[in-house]
Amino acid sequence: MEDILGEIFRGFLRVIGYILAEIFFWTICYWLGWPICKLFSFGRYPKTTDIIYFGEKGRSGFWCAATGLIVIIVLSLFFLGAFG
């Protein structure tokens, strides 16, 4: 019985982690990083034809999301007093 409940709990945590990663990284971080990438590349990156999840164009979605994540980490450290 403990094994069954352990597997159910592990699966539940995996689903919660997947949902948080999708919502946080691919939505919040992407839309925070997108204008920053546009600003620093003078509007050339990412192109308007780039789609986040499909094919070779997926790389630009990742870099926008990674830029947003870096901004969130730096702002968090700044407000927590790590730079002061």
Backbone as CSV, one residue per row, in Angstrom:
resi,resn,N_x,N_y,N_z,CA_x,CA_y,CA_z,C_x,C_y,C_z
1,MET,0.819,-1.196,0.000,0.000,0.000,0.000,0.869,1.270,0.000
2,GLU,1.969,1.214,0.752,2.854,2.387,0.788,3.489,2.646,-0.566
3,ASP,3.798,1.573,-1.293,4.400,1.742,-2.608,3.437,2.427,-3.576
4,ILE,2.182,2.056,-3.518,1.186,2.648,-4.408,1.015,4.132,-4.094
5,LEU,0.882,4.446,-2.812,0.719,5.853,-2.431,1.970,6.663,-2.754
6,GLY,3.144,6.055,-2.595,4.393,6.731,-2.935,4.478,7.059,-4.409
7,GLU,4.068,6.114,-5.251,4.084,6.351,-6.699,3.052,7.399,-7.107
8,ILE,1.884,7.373,-6.502,0.862,8.383,-6.797,1.364,9.763,-6.400
9,PHE,1.976,9.873,-5.213,2.497,11.153,-4.750,3.627,11.639,-5.645
10,ARG,4.497,10.729,-6.062,5.607,11.098,-6.951,5.082,11.585,-8.304
11,GLY,4.074,10.914,-8.823,3.465,11.349,-10.075,2.781,12.701,-9.941
12,PHE,2.112,12.908,-8.812,1.463,14.197,-8.553,2.485,15.324,-8.506
13,LEU,3.602,15.102,-7.830,4.654,16.120,-7.766,5.264,16.380,-9.134
14,ARG,5.378,15.351,-9.949,5.921,15.520,-11.294,4.988,16.375,-12.154
15,VAL,3.683,16.157,-12.021,2.706,16.952,-12.768,2.738,18.401,-12.314
16,ILE,2.792,18.634,-11.010,2.854,20.004,-10.473,4.126,20.701,-10.960
17,GLY,5.251,20.002,-10.934,6.506,20.584,-11.423,6.450,20.920,-12.898
18,TYR,5.834,20.060,-13.686,5.702,20.311,-15.121,4.834,21.537,-15.379
19,ILE,3.728,21.639,-14.664,2.835,22.784,-14.845,3.526,24.076,-14.430
20,LEU,4.238,24.052,-13.314,4.954,25.253,-12.877,6.037,25.646,-13.878
21,ALA,6.735,24.675,-14.421,7.773,24.985,-15.404,7.162,25.586,-16.662
22,GLU,6.050,25.019,-17.109,5.392,25.549,-18.304,4.885,26.967,-18.074
23,ILE,4.214,27.171,-16.956,3.634,28.484,-16.699,4.715,29.508,-16.391
24,PHE,5.646,29.155,-15.519,6.656,30.124,-15.110,7.654,30.394,-16.221
25,PHE,8.300,29.351,-16.744,9.387,29.569,-17.693,8.880,29.994,-19.057
26,TRP,7.921,29.251,-19.618,7.508,29.515,-20.987,6.493,30.628,-21.103
27,THR,5.909,31.079,-20.010,4.956,32.182,-20.110,5.520,33.444,-19.481
28,ILE,5.781,33.402,-18.194,6.224,34.611,-17.483,7.628,35.030,-17.929
29,CYS,8.561,34.083,-17.908,9.937,34.433,-18.288,10.033,34.819,-19.760
30,TYR,9.277,34.126,-20.619,9.330,34.455,-22.044,8.839,35.873,-22.289
31,TRP,7.692,36.228,-21.725,7.141,37.549,-22.004,7.893,38.663,-21.284
32,LEU,8.661,38.326,-20.259,9.541,39.322,-19.649,10.815,39.484,-20.477
33,GLY,11.319,38.398,-21.035,12.558,38.456,-21.803,12.382,38.919,-23.229
34,TRP,11.184,38.777,-23.782,10.951,39.145,-25.178,11.246,40.617,-25.459
35,PRO,10.714,41.575,-24.684,11.036,42.976,-24.999,12.509,43.312,-24.749
36,ILE,13.135,42.623,-23.822,14.553,42.874,-23.558,15.391,42.408,-24.741
37,CYS,15.071,41.233,-25.283,15.780,40.750,-26.480,15.546,41.681,-27.662
38,LYS,14.323,42.168,-27.806,14.022,43.113,-28.894,14.815,44.405,-28.720
39,LEU,14.906,44.881,-27.491,15.597,46.135,-27.214,17.092,46.026,-27.510
40,PHE,17.734,44.969,-27.014,19.174,44.842,-27.188,19.583,44.429,-28.593
41,SER,18.665,43.842,-29.359,19.004,43.461,-30.734,18.445,44.460,-31.747
42,PHE,17.951,45.593,-31.255,17.372,46.635,-32.107,16.241,46.097,-32.978
43,GLY,15.423,45.204,-32.403,14.242,44.697,-33.072,14.457,43.538,-34.018
44,ARG,15.686,43.037,-34.136,15.954,41.957,-35.082,15.707,40.576,-34.487
45,TYR,15.722,40.443,-33.169,15.616,39.130,-32.532,14.598,39.191,-31.422
46,PRO,13.679,38.306,-31.299,13.276,37.260,-32.235,12.420,37.827,-33.345
47,LYS,12.450,37.181,-34.462,11.658,37.613,-35.609,10.186,37.336,-35.331
48,THR,9.334,38.058,-36.003,7.907,37.861,-35.778,7.422,36.525,-36.312
49,THR,8.191,35.883,-37.190,7.795,34.572,-37.705,8.210,33.440,-36.783
50,ASP,8.995,33.736,-35.749,9.445,32.691,-34.828,8.290,32.228,-33.953
51,ILE,8.170,30.930,-33.844,7.174,30.330,-32.971,7.942,29.655,-31.845
52,ILE,7.449,29.778,-30.643,8.205,29.324,-29.484,8.544,27.841,-29.540
53,TYR,7.602,26.973,-29.834,7.779,25.550,-29.584,8.155,24.702,-30.792
54,PHE,8.102,25.202,-32.016,8.193,24.329,-33.168,9.514,24.464,-33.903
55,GLY,10.142,23.344,-34.169,11.288,23.248,-35.054,12.489,24.072,-34.650
56,GLU,13.217,24.504,-35.627,14.434,25.282,-35.422,14.143,26.645,-34.815
57,LYS,12.955,27.137,-35.011,12.596,28.445,-34.493,12.462,28.423,-32.976
58,GLY,12.419,27.248,-32.375,12.248,27.129,-30.936,13.384,27.707,-30.127
59,ARG,14.546,27.843,-30.744,15.692,28.381,-30.007,15.465,29.819,-29.574
60,SER,14.835,30.630,-30.381,14.625,32.020,-30.010,13.673,32.112,-28.825
61,GLY,12.701,31.210,-28.767,11.817,31.188,-27.615,12.572,30.858,-26.346
62,PHE,13.515,29.925,-26.447,14.303,29.571,-25.276,15.151,30.740,-24.813
63,TRP,15.795,31.430,-25.740,16.677,32.526,-25.336,15.898,33.692,-24.747
64,CYS,14.718,33.940,-25.240,13.879,34.983,-24.629,13.472,34.583,-23.217
65,ALA,13.084,33.323,-23.045,12.693,32.845,-21.717,13.884,32.837,-20.767
66,ALA,15.056,32.442,-21.257,16.247,32.435,-20.406,16.631,33.854,-20.000
67,THR,16.488,34.809,-20.905,16.759,36.207,-20.575,15.802,36.692,-19.488
68,GLY,14.531,36.336,-19.615,13.558,36.705,-18.586,13.879,36.084,-17.248
69,LEU,14.334,34.832,-17.244,14.713,34.166,-15.992,15.903,34.859,-15.342
70,ILE,16.876,35.241,-16.142,18.048,35.951,-15.605,17.625,37.286,-15.008
71,VAL,16.719,37.993,-15.662,16.230,39.267,-15.138,15.511,39.058,-13.808
72,ILE,14.697,38.025,-13.712,13.986,37.739,-12.462,14.968,37.411,-11.345
73,ILE,16.006,36.626,-11.646,17.002,36.281,-10.627,17.764,37.512,-10.172
74,VAL,18.195,38.359,-11.105,18.951,39.569,-10.735,18.086,40.526,-9.925
75,LEU,16.832,40.725,-10.329,15.954,41.596,-9.572,15.666,41.048,-8.180
76,SER,15.510,39.743,-8.073,15.286,39.127,-6.764,16.484,39.334,-5.852
77,LEU,17.680,39.117,-6.389,18.882,39.326,-5.587,19.055,40.791,-5.203
78,PHE,18.693,41.692,-6.105,18.801,43.104,-5.805,17.865,43.500,-4.664
79,PHE,16.620,43.047,-4.741,15.654,43.411,-3.694,15.903,42.680,-2.383
80,LEU,16.611,41.556,-2.419,16.957,40.865,-1.181,18.226,41.450,-0.542
81,GLY,18.868,42.366,-1.218,20.022,43.056,-0.654,21.348,42.392,-0.929
82,ALA,21.431,41.549,-1.930,22.679,40.838,-2.216,23.712,41.747,-2.867
83,PHE,23.279,42.864,-3.468,24.196,43.762,-4.133,24.493,45.011,-3.308
84,GLY,24.106,45.019,-2.071,24.206,46.245,-1.337,25.176,46.253,-0.260
